Amino acid sequence: MGKYQRTKGANAERELVNILKERGIPAKRISMMETSGVDKGDLLIAEVWKAEVKIGRQVPDWLYKAVKEGEDMLICRRDRKEWLVVMPLDWMLEHFF
């Protein structure tokens, strides 16, 4: 991964941390260096949830089409994988926090 991609990802993580903190939700970036690579994920939210953050072309466009206006979330599962829930951040903040 090039420097541009790392910087873009780090900026996205900081943006999300700021959005969550504005709502009074404790959040911080997880540093792989500080945890010797033990903690997986990009963010720690409310000292409970670890979240992976993706931005850019690696996020499939079909996810946005699948969570259509008027629907709250997408629940999906790939063959032999666990179920995933995808929802708009604003909706999650409004209903869970």
Secondary structure, 3 states (H helix, E strand, C coil): CCHHHHHHHHHHHHHHHHHHHHCCCCEEECCCCCCCCCCCCCEEECCCEEECCCCCCCCCHHHHHHCCCCCCCEEECCCCCCCEEECCHHHHHHHHC
